[in-house]
Amino acid sequence: MIPMQVTGVDQQQSWSGTGLPPVEQVRPGLWSIPVPIPNNPLRYVLSYGFETRSGIVLVDPGWHADSAYQALNDGLKHAGFSIKDVQGVLVTHVHPDHYGLAHRVREDSGAWVALHAADAAIIHQTRGRQPYLAESLAGDLLEAGAPPAEIERTAEDAAGMRRFMPQALPDREIVEGERVDVPGWHITPIWTPGHSPGHVCFFDEDRQLLLSGDHVLPRISSHIGHHPGSDPDPLGDFLESLRKLIDRGEPDEILPAHQWRFVGLVDRATQLIEHHHQRLAELMGILRAEGTATLWDIAAQLRWFTPWAEFNSFLRRAALSETRAHVVYLERRGEVVGKGQRPRLYAIGRLPEGT
C-alpha cells in the first residue's frame, strides 16, 4: 500500500489560506482550473480540461454564479482556450458545485453535457416541483422527531434550496466502462454511487490518472446522506464503491474535485471506510445507552466538527440525512430496528416491550 502523499503542493497551500490555487497544467494537455463556490466552506471546485484536436472537454464546470463563470473563462484563457472552444462537459455528479454551470457553458459554446442516468433522474424528479421539496423536507423532519420550530421553516428553506437545484437535463448518458467522447484520450467512467446515486469517477487509462470527483478527497469525508432522491442504502453503496476502487489498484495520481492532488488511493479509501465504521460504532453506542432514540436524538449526540447546538437549519438537515444513512445501513443489516413513522424510534436488535 502506498502511503497517501500530497502532490498538488500549491493547491494544498491555497487551501490553507484564503485564495484560489493556480491554474495548472497537470499533464501535457490536461488542465486544472479552480472555480470558486460563493459563500461556501469548500471555497472552490477543481474543474479539469482535456485538450483535443479541435477544442477542450471540461469535467465539472462549477457553481452557477457570475463569479464562478468568470473564473472558468479566465482559466480557459490561461490554458489557451475560450468558452467557445468547449466541445463537451462531463459531470461527475449532479450537485450544484459540479453541475451548476453546465447549462450555461452549453448555451455559450454549443457543447454537449453528459451525466449518469441515476443523477439525471433526480433532475426529472425535482425540477419545477418546489411543493414536493417542501413536503419531503417536512416529512423527513417529522420522521426524525424534529421540534415543531424546525419543521415550520421547511417551506422557506425549500424556496432557498430551489435556486440551487439543476433544471437543465443532460444531452448524453454516462455509462460505466463505456469510453467517453474525448478525442485523443482514453477515458472511461467508473460508477461510484454513494455521495449521489449517479456519481462517477473518470479514469485516464493511458496516464493512469483518476479524476475522483467527490468520491475520494484527500482530507474531507464526503457527505453521505439519505434524503429524497437518494438510493435506499447510500452508505452501503459508498462503502462498496470504495472497495471497488481498492480492488482496481493504485493509479499514478488522484485528481479530486476539491482540495488537492495526491497519491495513495488505497490508503485514503481504507481510511474513509474506517471512518464510517467508527461512526457506526459511535451510533450503536448511543443506542446502547439510550435504549430507544429518534434520529434527532442520535444526531444531537454524535460528534461533529461544529457542535450540534451551533448548527443552522441547513447544517442540521445535512447532519440528519447523514445520520439517517448510517441508521439505514444498520437497519438493513439487522443490527438496528425501527418502529413508527412520525417520529420513528430506533433500537439495537429489537425494540423493548411496550414501545
Secondary structure as UniProt FT lines:
FT   STRAND          5..6
FT   HELIX           9..16
FT   STRAND          24..27
FT   TURN            28..29
FT   STRAND          30..36
FT   TURN            38..39
FT   TURN            41..42
FT   STRAND          44..52
FT   TURN            53..54
FT   STRAND          55..59
FT   HELIX           66..78
FT   TURN            79..80
FT   HELIX           83..85
FT   STRAND          86..90
FT   HELIX           96..99
FT   TURN            100..101
FT   HELIX           102..109
FT   STRAND          112..116
FT   HELIX           117..126
FT   TURN            127..128
FT   HELIX           130..144
FT   HELIX           148..152
FT   HELIX           154..162
FT   TURN            163..164
FT   STRAND          172..174
FT   TURN            176..177
FT   TURN            183..184
FT   STRAND          187..191
FT   TURN            197..198
FT   STRAND          200..204
FT   TURN            205..208
FT   STRAND          209..213
FT   TURN            214..215
FT   TURN            228..229
FT   HELIX           234..248
FT   STRAND          253..256
FT   STRAND          262..263
FT   HELIX           265..290
FT   HELIX           295..301
FT   HELIX           308..310
FT   HELIX           313..332
FT   TURN            333..334
FT   STRAND          336..339
FT   TURN            342..343
FT   STRAND          345..348
FT   TURN            353..354
//
